[in-house]
């Protein structure tokens, strides 16, 4: 579809997971070993950060 008002469709959570898995498969196989026409374009890179999640405090041991 082409329109000045339509800029694309957002991916829902399940679609992002599927797309991520296909991107990861390409990385694991090796980009050079996957035919260019079969490679999945990396669309989610802008949404990934290198920050580690905050550590979860340990629960006190039961006595």
N, C-alpha and C positions, 0 to 999 in steps of 0.2 A: 504494500500500500504506500502510496506517495501522497503526501498532503503537507501543506505549510503548518497546519495545526497539529498533526500527529508526529511526535518525536520518537516514538517507539513504545514498546510495552514493557512494563517492569516484570521481572521474573519473580515468581512466588518462591517460597522456601524450598519446596520439593524440586522445582526446576533448577534452583541454584545448586542444590546438593547433587543432582544428576550432572549438571554442567561441570561442577568441581571435580567429580569423580572422573569424568572423561578427560579433563585437563590433567589430572594427576596420572591417569594411565599413560597419556602422551609423555609426561615427564619421566615416568618409570621405565617405559620402553625406550625412550630416547628420541628427541625430536628428529634427529638425523635418520632414525630407523622407521619413521612413520611417513608415508607419502604425504606430500604437502596438501593434496586435495582432501586427505582424510584427517588432517590435524584439526583439533578443536581450538578456535581462537580464544586466547585468555581474556575473558571479559570481567572476571571477578577480582583481578589484581588490585584495582583501586579500592576495593572494600576490605582488603586484608592488611592488618597491621602486624608489626613485629613485636609489639608489646606483649609481655606475659601477663596472664590474668593475675589478679590480686591473690595472694596466698590465703587459703582458708584456714582460720585458726583451729587448732586441734581441740576436740571436745575433752573436757576433764574426764579422767578415768573414774569408772564407778567403783565405789568402795563397799 
